[in-house]
């Protein structure tokens, strides 16, 4: 179910207007980053896809996210 929700977010983000709205959501970004380090490969791949579509580089985002967590 998580993977399908992440795919839906990624698909929504293909529309420029939707992308502008989604990018401003800090809670969505945080959720995507949490899912990008999930243990299920299909989940973290879908999260990485959504982050990429939103224009949020995974490596930079994870570095910032890990600094916040630790």
N, C-alpha and C positions, 0 to 999 in steps of 0.2 A: 504494500500500500504506500509506503514511504517513497519508493522508487517512482510509482505512478504520479504521486503528487509533485515530486521534483521534476518529472518530465513535463507535467502540465505548466509549472512555473516557467520552465525553460521555453516552452512553446508560446506562452503568453508574452514572454520577453522579446520575441522576434518582432513584435509590433513596436515601433519607436515610441508611440504614446504610452503604451503599457510599460515599456522599459524605463522610461523617465520616472514613472510612478513607483515601480518596484525598486529602483536603485536608491530611492530616498528612504526606504524602510530599513532602519537599523536592525529591527528584530528579524526581518527576513534574511538579511545578510548574516546575522549571528546564527540563525537556524541553518542556513546553507553551509556555513563553515563547520558547524557541529556535525552535519551530515557528511561533509567531505572527509571526515576522519572516522567515519563509521567502519565497523568491521565487515559488513556485507559489501562485497565488491560492486554489485549492481547499484547499491544505494550511493556509495561514494562517487562512483562514476557519473551517476545522474546529477548529484550535487555539483560536481566539478563542471559538468556541462552547463548547468544553470548559471553558475558563477561566470563561466566564460561568455555565455550569451549576454549576460548583464554587463560584461566588460570589466569584471572584477577578477584580476589575475589571481589564481589559486595560490601560487607560491608566496606572493606578497601578502595576500589576505591571511593565509595561515600563519605567517610570521608575526603579523600584528595580533592575530587572534591568540596565539600561544603566549605572547607577551602579556596579554590581558589575563589569561587564565593562570599563569605561573608567576 
